[in-house]
């Protein structure tokens, strides 16, 4: 209850706080991964252009995966949603970092 009060207080004070459950984020990642699988099936590779006209969201997502992977491998304290499991799934498709 105390946490709810804090979030309500932040909202009332003008802070925009969007809290997304991890499962929702994982589902979104899985949906984009499925689109990548389809792309590979059509094109024979995972090299989605950054500005892919047929699906701009997929192009942006692929670019984001590469950026997040670099963060995962770095000694930076920056957090990243990229995990070893996600990287392995991408690599299983022949994803080029």
C-alpha positions as a Python dict, from the first residue, in 0.01 Angstrom:
ca = {
    (1, 'X'): (0, 0, 0),
    (2, 'X'): (283, 238, 80),
    (3, 'X'): (433, 184, -268),
    (4, 'X'): (97, 261, -430),
    (5, 'X'): (77, 581, -230),
    (6, 'X'): (424, 684, -347),
    (7, 'X'): (334, 619, -711),
    (8, 'X'): (7, 807, -672),
    (9, 'X'): (192, 1098, -513),
    (10, 'X'): (440, 1106, -803),
    (11, 'X'): (152, 1103, -1050),
    (12, 'X'): (-26, 1385, -869),
    (13, 'X'): (295, 1587, -857),
    (14, 'X'): (322, 1569, -1234),
    (15, 'X'): (567, 1285, -1282),
    (16, 'X'): (476, 1054, -1563),
    (17, 'X'): (564, 708, -1447),
    (18, 'X'): (484, 421, -1681),
    (19, 'X'): (529, 84, -1516),
    (20, 'X'): (521, -211, -1753),
    (21, 'X'): (519, -565, -1616),
    (22, 'X'): (815, -777, -1723),
    (23, 'X'): (582, -1032, -1883),
    (24, 'X'): (442, -766, -2116),
    (25, 'X'): (793, -666, -2221),
    (26, 'X'): (893, -1029, -2273),
    (27, 'X'): (583, -1089, -2485),
    (28, 'X'): (670, -786, -2700),
    (29, 'X'): (1027, -918, -2741),
    (30, 'X'): (890, -1259, -2840),
    (31, 'X'): (658, -1099, -3097),
    (32, 'X'): (947, -911, -3255),
    (33, 'X'): (1162, -1225, -3251),
    (34, 'X'): (882, -1407, -3436),
    (35, 'X'): (882, -1130, -3698),
    (36, 'X'): (1257, -1178, -3735),
    (37, 'X'): (1205, -1552, -3786),
    (38, 'X'): (956, -1473, -4066),
    (39, 'X'): (1198, -1222, -4218),
    (40, 'X'): (1473, -1483, -4221),
    (41, 'X'): (1238, -1733, -4381),
    (42, 'X'): (1165, -1487, -4661),
    (43, 'X'): (1514, -1346, -4711),
    (44, 'X'): (1748, -1620, -4588),
    (45, 'X'): (1926, -1391, -4341),
    (46, 'X'): (1866, -1169, -4037),
    (47, 'X'): (2015, -850, -4180),
    (48, 'X'): (1704, -635, -4150),
    (49, 'X'): (1779, -282, -4272),
    (50, 'X'): (1759, -18, -4001),
    (51, 'X'): (1499, 166, -4210),
    (52, 'X'): (1311, -137, -4338),
    (53, 'X'): (1017, 0, -4534),
    (54, 'X'): (803, -315, -4504),
    (55, 'X'): (825, -313, -4124),
    (56, 'X'): (1001, -9, -3972),
    (57, 'X'): (946, -146, -3620),
    (58, 'X'): (1140, -462, -3705),
    (59, 'X'): (1431, -264, -3845),
    (60, 'X'): (1445, -48, -3534),
    (61, 'X'): (1414, -352, -3307),
    (62, 'X'): (1704, -533, -3476),
    (63, 'X'): (1918, -222, -3440),
    (64, 'X'): (1823, -200, -3073),
    (65, 'X'): (1918, -565, -3016),
    (66, 'X'): (2266, -495, -3152),
    (67, 'X'): (2306, -190, -2931),
    (68, 'X'): (2179, -375, -2622),
    (69, 'X'): (2413, -668, -2692),
    (70, 'X'): (2712, -432, -2690),
    (71, 'X'): (2600, -303, -2351),
    (72, 'X'): (2562, -661, -2223),
    (73, 'X'): (2920, -741, -2325),
    (74, 'X'): (3068, -417, -2192),
    (75, 'X'): (3199, -355, -1845),
    (76, 'X'): (2960, -61, -1823),
    (77, 'X'): (2725, -38, -1527),
    (78, 'X'): (2449, 62, -1769),
    (79, 'X'): (2154, -176, -1750),
    (80, 'X'): (2017, -355, -2053),
    (81, 'X'): (1716, -573, -2127),
    (82, 'X'): (1945, -798, -2334),
    (83, 'X'): (2008, -1130, -2162),
    (84, 'X'): (2232, -1425, -2242),
    (85, 'X'): (1917, -1623, -2326),
    (86, 'X'): (1794, -1360, -2572),
    (87, 'X'): (2138, -1336, -2732),
    (88, 'X'): (2146, -1714, -2769),
    (89, 'X'): (1803, -1717, -2932),
    (90, 'X'): (1913, -1451, -3179),
    (91, 'X'): (2239, -1634, -3252),
    (92, 'X'): (2046, -1954, -3317),
    (93, 'X'): (1892, -1775, -3617),
    (94, 'X'): (2231, -1665, -3747),
    (95, 'X'): (2190, -1309, -3616),
    (96, 'X'): (2488, -1090, -3700),
    (97, 'X'): (2589, -860, -3419),
}
